Amino acid sequence: MNDEHKSHGEGIDRVLHDPISDKLEPLEPLDLSQIHSVDDLVRAMGRTAFTGRQVGEGAEVLEAMARDPQCFVVMTLAGAMTVAKQGLIITDLIDNGIVKAVVSTGALMAHGLVEAAGRSHFRYDPKMDDMELYQAGYNRVYDTLEPETNLDFVETIVARILKAWEHNEVLCSYKLNRAIGRYLSEHVAERGILKSAYEKNVPVFVPAFSDSEIGLDVALHNRMRRKNNLPPLRYDPFEDLEYYADTLLQQERLGIFTIGGGVPRNWAQQFGPFIELRHRRGGEDLPLKRFHYGVRICPEPVNWGGLSGCTYSEAVSWGKFVPPEEGGRFAEVLLDATVGLPLIAGAVLERTKK
């Protein structure tokens, strides 16, 4: 028998293992008759397969962050989460002390301010095409509408805050968001992200600030100041970076809970490389800090580039995360966040309240 025919028989004498002896973990059928809460469902999903198991694993890692008394949790937000009515879930995570800092797109905060100020978003009626929507002043976000009148109303709130701003005080996103949160706390009954963030002393950073409705409001306010021969307000994004870095340097351990990708995720994760460069190039005597925990909910595969900061395993090579071999715990949930966030956050909020 020649070698080619011999190769077809390879493995015929293999030894079949017993999975129990090998200490493999058995899966369990998801029995809906035993499900009585969100936490019950998520725990049961974690004992199944595919994306259901990812949801269960994501809740386990977020719970570990929440229960670690030395862990400072940063939440990063991209996508239309507040238009999609997920804002109160984020608010709950802040109110319950799980999230200690937020890094977000500007649009998400602007649409959240609409909601927090008592205005509504609306279901898109496909009988109206996009030109009709434009003429009527309805901005479409996939299947939801943001009336232009909502954004005009938000501008009146931002304008009131900017008019009272001391022009020698440099603007940055966390300072402005804190001022907006203070206004909401003092004048508005509705719950909201910025209101809770102010009341819980949680900084909210918007790295790409000018890419937002509130950023445009600041630009228009400065144009009006120049028109009236007043000095414009100065905006410095590096004040955000330095305050964020100083805040994280004071923490014992770090966790990150990411919705989507985008600038917020990458900006938040670059803390580790920034501190290392300050040490290596700048000669500063600093501890090299990386994230110990990470949970990401985002349906995009790696090759499309939307992760904006890559998988956690790849980020280890950049010095952003502690590798699993040294105690790092990470979960990647490839799921629409309007499904994954309520399940994972709901389960963890139930667990920590118990």
N, C-alpha and C positions, 0 to 999 in steps of 0.2 A: 504493500500500500504506500503510495507516494505521500509527501508531506502535505499536499493540498487536501487530500482526503482525510489525513490524520487530524487537521485543524477543525474539521467539522464535528469531531467528537469531543472537543475540549469542554470540560465542565461536566461530563457525564458522570464522573465519580465525585462530584461536589458533595459536601456535608451540609445538609439542611439544618439550619439553626432553629431553636425554639425561641420565639420573640419574647416570651415571659422571662426565660433565663437570661436573655440579652437585655432585659430591663427596658424594652421598648414600651412606649405609652400607648395604650389602646384608645381608639376613638369610640365615641358614644353616639347613638342615634339622638337627634334633636326631638325630644318628646314635648310637644306643645301643651299636653295636659299638665305638665309640671312647671310651666312658665307662668309666673305671677307678677313679674316686674321687669323693667328694662334690664336690671342687673342679672336676673335669672336668664333672660334671653341671650345676653352677651356672653355669659359664662358658658352656656350651652353651645353657642356658636363656636367658641374657642376650642371645644372638644370635637368639632367636625373637621371640615377641610376647606381648601381654596380660600376665597376672600372672607368667608365666615370665620375661619380660623384666624386670619389676619386681624379681624375686628376684635376677637377675644384677646389676642396677643397685644394689640394696641392698648386696650383697656388695662391689661396687667402692667405694662410699662408706665402708663400715665398714673396709675394708682401708686406704683412704687415711687414716682416723683413726688406725688402729693403727700405720701406718708413719710418721706424722708425729711426730717426736721431741718436738715442742713442743706436741702436742695432749693435753689432759686430757679423758678420755672419761667422761661420766656415763651410767650405765644406769638407766632408769626402768622399773618393773615394776608392772603391774596385771593383774587376772585371776588365775585359779587355776593359775598356772604350776608351782608346786611340787607341788600335788595332781596335776597332769597330768604329773608326773615330768620336768620340764624343768630341775630345780634344778642338776644336775651340769653342764649346758651353761653356766649362769651362773657356776658355780664354776670351770669351765675358763677362761672369759674373764677372771676375776679372777686365777687362778693364772698365766696366761700374760702378765699385765701389760697387757692391753688395756683393761679396765675399771678406773678409778681411784676411782670413787665410785658408790654405789647409792642410788637413791631408790625406795621400795617401799611398797605397801600393807602394813598390819600383818598381815593374814590370810596373805598370801603368805609372810612371814617366819615366822609361827607354824607353818604347815604345813611349811615347809622345816626348821624346828627339829625337828619330829616325825621327818622323814626322817633328818636329821643325827644324831639321838639313837638311831638304830637301829630305829625303828618303821616300820610299813608302812601304805600305803593300799591299798584293795581295789576290785576291779571290782564295780560295782553289778549286782545280780541283779534284773531288773524284775519277778520273781514276788513280790517283797516291795513292798507299797505304802508310802507315806511315813509313815503312822501306825504300821505295823509297824516301820519303820526307827527311828522315834522311841522306841518302847517298847523296842527292842533296843539303843538307844544308838549307832545308826549315823547320822552326819550325812552327807547326800547332797550332793555337788557335781557336778551334772549326771549323769555316768555313773560316778562314783567315790565311794567311801565313806571318811569319816574317822571311825574309832571314837572315841567320847567318852573311852574309856580312854587313847587317845593324848594327848589334850589334858590329862587329869588328870596323866599322866606328865610332860608338858612343864611343868606348873605346879610340880611338885616342883623342877625345875631353876631356874625363875625365882624361886621362893620362897627357895631356898638363896642365890641371888645378892642378893636384896633384903634378906634378914636380915643379910647382911654389909655392906650399904651404909651408909656414914657418913651419918647423917641431915642433917648440915649441907651435904653435897654435893648440889647440885640435880640432879635427874634430867632427862634429855632422851633422845630416841630413839637418837642415835648413841652416847652414852655407855653406855646399857644394852645395845645390840646389841654393842658392843665387849666388854663384860663377859661376855655370853653366849658370844661367840666365843672369849674366853680360856678359859672353862670347858670348851667343847667341845675346844679345842686340847689342854688338859691332861688330859681325862678320857675322851674318846671317840675311837675309831679311825676311824669313818666320815667320809667327806668331806661337806662342806656349805658353803652360802653364807657363813654367819656365821663359821664356823671359818676358811675361807680369807680372808675379809675381815679378820679379826683378824691372821692371820699375814702378810698382805700390806699391812697398814696402810691398808686401804680403808674409809672411813667409810660406814656404812649408815644412811640417814635414813628415818624413817617419819612423814611430816607429819601424817597422821590417826591418831595413835597410839592414842587411846582406842577407835577403831573396829577392834579386833582382840582376839584371845584373850589376847595378852600384855598389852595395855592393861587388860583386865578383871582379869587377875591382879594388876596393880599396884593397881587400885582395891580389890580384895578384901583385898590385903595391908595397905593403909592403913586399911581398916575394922577389921581385926584389931588394928592398932597402936593405934587410938583406943580400942578395947574394952579393951585392956591398959594404957591410960593412957600410951601412948608417942606422941611427936610424929609425925605423918604425914610421909612423904617428899614433898617438893615437886617437881612436874614443871613445867618451863618450855619450851614448844615454840620460843620465840624464841631459845633457846640453839642449837637446831638451825639456824635460819635464819641467825644471825650466823656460826656456824662454817662453814656451807656457803658463804656469801658471801665470807668471808675466804679460804677455800680456793681458790675460783675466781678471786678477784682476783689471786692470786699466779701464775696460769697465763698463758702466752703466747697459746695458742689453746684453744678449747673445742669439744668434740663431744658429741653426745647420741645415745644408742641407746635407742629407746623401744619397749617392748612394751605394746600397748594404749593406754589414755589415762588417765583418772581423775586424782585428786589428785596422784599422783607426777609425772606429766608436767607438769602446769601449775605445780606448786610448783617443780620444777626449772627450768622455762623462765622463771619470773618474776625470775630473777637479774638479767637485763638491765634491766628496768624498775625494780627495786629500787635498783640502783646509780645509774641515771639520776636517780631521785627524791632519793637521798641527795646527789647533786651539785647538782641544780636547786633543790630545796626546802631541803635541809639545809646547803648551802654547803660540802660536803666536796670537797676536791680529789682526785677519783677519775677513773681512766680509764674511759671508757664501753666496756664489754665485752659482746659478743654471741656466740652460738654460730656457729662457722664451718662445722660439719658437722652433719648430722642424718640418722638413719635411723629410720623408724617402721614397725613391723609391727602392723597393726590392720585388721580387715575392715570396720569401720563407715564408711558414707558420711558426708560432712560434715553433711548436713541432720538426722541423728538426734542429733547433739550429743555422742556418746560420745567424740569425739576429745579433749575436755577440754584445749583449748589450740590447736585449729584446725589447718589445714594450715600447712606451713612458709611458704608464700607470704603467707598472712594474718598469720602471726606476725611477718613482717618489719615490718608496719605498727605493731606494738607495741614495736619496738626489741629483740626477743628474738633475732633471727637476722641474720647478715650476708647481704645480698641476693646472688643469683648474679652480678649485674653487678660486684660487688666481691670475688668469689672464693668465695662460699658454695657448698657442695655438699650436696645433699639428695636423699633417695630415700624415697618413700612406697610401702609394699608392702601392698596390700589383700588380706590373707591371714590365715587362722587361724595364730596364733603357734606352735602345736604342729607345724605344717608348715614355716612360714617360718623360725623360729629355728634348728632343727637344720640346715637347708640353708645359711642365710647364715653362721651362726657356724661351722659345720663347715668350710665352704669357706675362710673367712678364717683359721681356726686352721691349716689345712693350708698356706695361702700363707705365713703369717708364720713357721711352723716351718721352711719351706724356706729 
